[in-house]
């Protein structure tokens, strides 16, 4: 499981012109689900995301987690993160979990995020989404579990 996280001052996702999720300060989290991923990887990623320190403390060091700043989390499924890009000029997707199975795991991940944190919004799995954001920093990390 891969999560591309961006510290943002605001972010929103739209599907067919309608906002499905929106946050102010917080984390925009793109989730890529690979073939081998199961609930154990989702649980590990949830725990990691909720405790990952990307926000500044009083000394301007990245020592604070999303919980400590009470920011929002916007979760967006992005199967392209699971792509095989090791050769050629076109990504291969044989490393991604099939859509039906990935949706089940994404829904589980989202449920666990909402159980562990109070402000979680999301896009729509498998939809053509338009994501708008203001990256704060810029700060972007790629996490794997």
Secondary structure as UniProt FT lines:
FT   STRAND          2..15
FT   TURN            16..17
FT   STRAND          18..23
FT   STRAND          26..32
FT   TURN            35..36
FT   HELIX           39..51
FT   STRAND          55..56
FT   TURN            58..59
FT   STRAND          62..64
FT   HELIX           66..69
FT   STRAND          72..77
FT   HELIX           79..82
FT   TURN            94..95
FT   HELIX           99..116
FT   STRAND          120..122
FT   TURN            125..126
FT   STRAND          129..144
//
